[in-house]
Amino acid sequence: LAAASAAVRQLRDVQAELPGSGQQVHALLALFHGMPVHAELRRAIDEAIDDAGEVRDSAATQLSELRGAIRQMGAAIRRELTTIIQRKGDALASRTINRRAERLVLQVVAKQRHRVPGVVRDVSGSGQTLFVEPKEVEASNTKLRQLVKREEALVQTVLKRLSLRVGEPKTADELRLLSQSITALDLAAARARYAAKLGARPVVFGDVKRDGLALPQLYHPLLLWRAAGADPNASA
């Protein structure tokens, strides 16, 4: 929806700035003729989903508070694990805090297992390293996982609500057509950029029956790339 809106706006700007491009721009604008803008749906999506595709804190009641609690709990667990690392670093295979079975753990040298009491959540391929959840953070890890589960449930509720709106038969059909129009515009733009890079021009036919057909300057694009010593697959 945002791409279509931006495309139409840019095409109209080009049409206003370059009067001679009217026919070509009109053909591209025709791709979007009669397409509904779905302003309310777009607004609902923008309010719930950020630019990175993540559900916003404001998209559901308690989501912001829940995420704050998750950050605080995660930070507290990391502080406790950091303390253990400082006290028992020589028993560890690495001073890095890892995640196993959705819980924060430490890498403990197998022979030093007795020095870090807790639950073994994973074992390295060699068997020399154990991923241990120290007993000091077991309860906190459990609480953190519960909070994360609640967050995931809220996020799924938001996504389901939006999906139901997008999936309504009439809306889905309109969005499918809109996607096809955007794809057609993207392809037209790609062909234009490629032609401009090659210095290509459209072929204009005269009276073929009267004059015959002669294309003395017709080249396959790959031959032009080869002559220029360039890679046609390289980005511009």
C-alpha positions in Angstrom: 0.0 0.0 0.0 2.8 2.4 0.9 4.7 1.5 -2.3 1.7 2.0 -4.5 1.0 5.4 -2.9 4.6 6.5 -3.3 4.7 5.3 -6.9 1.6 7.2 -7.9 2.9 10.3 -6.3 6.2 10.1 -8.0 4.6 9.4 -11.4 2.4 12.5 -11.0 5.5 14.6 -10.1 7.3 13.4 -13.2 4.2 14.1 -15.3 4.1 17.7 -13.9 7.8 18.3 -14.4 8.2 16.7 -17.8 5.2 17.5 -20.0 6.7 15.6 -22.9 6.5 12.3 -20.9 2.7 12.4 -20.7 1.9 9.3 -22.8 4.4 7.1 -21.1 3.5 8.2 -17.6 -0.2 8.0 -18.4 0.3 4.3 -19.3 2.0 3.6 -16.0 -0.6 5.5 -14.0 -3.3 3.5 -15.8 -1.9 0.5 -13.9 -3.3 2.0 -10.7 -6.5 3.4 -12.2 -9.5 2.6 -10.0 -7.4 0.9 -7.4 -8.7 1.6 -3.8 -6.2 3.2 -1.5 -7.3 1.3 1.6 -6.3 4.3 3.8 -7.9 2.9 7.0 -6.2 -0.5 6.5 -2.8 1.2 5.8 -3.2 3.3 8.9 -4.1 0.3 11.0 -0.9 -1.5 9.8 1.3 1.6 10.3 0.0 2.0 13.8 0.7 -1.7 14.7 3.8 -2.5 12.7 7.0 -0.5 12.5 9.4 0.0 9.6 11.4 -3.1 10.5 8.3 -5.2 10.4 8.0 -5.6 14.2 4.8 -5.2 16.2 4.9 -1.8 18.0 4.7 -1.6 21.8 1.5 0.5 21.4 -0.2 -2.2 19.2 -1.8 -4.0 22.2 -2.7 -3.2 25.8 0.1 -4.2 28.2 2.6 -5.0 25.4 4.9 -2.1 26.2 4.8 -2.9 30.0 5.5 -6.6 29.2 8.4 -5.8 27.0 9.8 -3.5 29.6 9.6 -6.3 32.2 11.3 -8.7 29.7 14.2 -6.3 29.3 14.6 -5.8 33.0 14.5 -9.5 33.7 17.0 -10.3 30.9 19.3 -7.6 32.3 19.1 -9.0 35.8 19.9 -12.5 34.6 22.9 -11.3 32.6 24.2 -9.4 35.6 24.0 -12.6 37.7 25.7 -14.6 35.0 28.4 -11.9 34.7 29.1 -12.3 38.4 29.5 -16.0 38.0 31.8 -15.5 35.1 34.0 -13.2 37.2 34.1 -15.7 40.1 34.5 -18.9 38.1 36.0 -17.9 34.8 38.7 -20.6 34.9 35.9 -23.2 34.9 34.4 -21.9 31.7 35.1 -22.7 28.1 34.1 -19.2 27.1 33.1 -16.0 29.0 30.2 -15.4 26.5 26.6 -15.8 27.7 24.7 -18.1 25.4 21.1 -19.1 24.8 20.0 -22.7 24.8 16.4 -24.1 25.0 15.3 -20.5 25.2 17.3 -19.9 28.4 20.5 -18.0 29.2 23.4 -20.3 29.9 27.2 -20.5 30.3 29.7 -22.6 28.5 31.3 -24.8 31.2 34.3 -27.1 30.7 33.0 -30.6 31.1 35.7 -31.5 33.7 34.8 -28.5 35.7 31.1 -29.3 35.8 31.0 -29.6 39.6 32.1 -25.9 39.9 29.0 -24.5 38.3 25.9 -26.2 39.8 22.8 -26.1 37.6 21.0 -27.8 34.7 22.8 -28.9 31.5 20.8 -27.5 28.6 23.1 -28.7 25.8 26.4 -30.3 25.0 29.0 -29.4 22.4 29.7 -31.8 19.5 33.0 -32.8 21.1 31.5 -33.3 24.5 34.1 -31.1 26.1 31.8 -28.2 26.7 28.5 -28.2 28.6 25.9 -25.4 28.3 24.8 -25.0 31.9 22.0 -22.9 33.3 23.4 -22.0 36.8 21.0 -22.7 39.7 21.3 -19.0 40.6 19.3 -18.0 37.5 16.9 -21.0 37.0 13.9 -19.2 38.6 14.6 -16.0 36.7 15.0 -17.8 33.4 11.7 -19.5 34.0 10.0 -16.2 34.7 11.6 -14.6 31.7 10.4 -17.4 29.5 6.9 -17.0 30.9 7.0 -13.3 30.1 8.2 -14.0 26.5 5.4 -16.4 26.0 2.9 -13.8 27.0 4.5 -11.3 24.7 4.4 -13.8 21.8 0.7 -14.4 22.5 -0.1 -10.7 22.4 1.9 -10.2 19.2 0.1 -13.1 17.5 -3.2 -11.5 18.5 -2.2 -8.3 16.8 -1.0 -10.1 13.6 -4.1 -12.2 13.5 -6.4 -9.2 13.8 -4.6 -7.5 10.9 -4.4 -10.7 8.8 -8.2 -11.1 9.1 -8.7 -7.6 7.7 -6.2 -8.2 4.9 -7.6 -11.6 4.1 -11.2 -10.4 3.6 -12.0 -11.7 0.1 -12.7 -8.3 -1.5 -9.7 -6.7 0.1 -7.4 -9.6 -0.7 -8.4 -9.5 -4.4 -7.7 -5.8 -4.5 -4.4 -6.1 -2.8 -3.4 -8.9 -5.2 -4.2 -6.7 -8.2 -2.3 -3.8 -6.6 0.7 -6.1 -6.1 0.6 -7.1 -9.8 0.6 -3.4 -10.7 3.6 -2.6 -8.5 5.4 -5.6 -10.1 4.7 -4.3 -13.6 5.9 -0.9 -12.6 9.1 -2.3 -11.1 9.8 -4.3 -14.2 9.2 -1.2 -16.4 11.6 0.8 -14.3 14.2 -2.0 -14.4 14.0 -2.1 -18.2 14.3 1.7 -18.4 17.4 1.7 -16.2 19.0 -1.2 -18.2 18.2 0.6 -21.5 19.7 3.8 -20.2 22.9 2.1 -19.1 23.3 0.5 -22.5 22.4 3.7 -24.4 19.6 1.7 -26.0 16.6 3.3 -27.9 13.2 1.9 -28.8 12.9 0.4 -32.2 10.6 2.4 -34.5 9.2 0.6 -37.5 8.3 2.4 -40.7 6.4 1.0 -43.7 8.0 -2.5 -43.7 6.1 -3.6 -46.8 7.3 -0.7 -48.8 10.8 -0.2 -47.4 11.6 -3.7 -46.2 13.2 -4.4 -42.8 16.8 -3.4 -42.0 18.2 -3.3 -38.5 21.8 -2.3 -39.0 22.3 -1.2 -35.4 20.5 -4.0 -33.6 22.7 -5.7 -31.0 22.1 -8.3 -28.4 22.7 -6.7 -25.0 25.2 -9.4 -23.9 27.4 -8.5 -27.0 27.5 -4.9 -25.8 28.5 -6.0 -22.3 31.2 -8.2 -23.7 32.5 -5.4 -26.0 32.7 -3.1 -23.0 34.5 -5.8 -20.9 31.8 -5.5 -18.2 29.8 -8.1 -16.2 26.1 -7.9 -17.0 25.3 -9.5 -13.7 27.1 -6.8 -11.7 25.0 -4.2 -9.9 24.9 -0.7 -11.3 
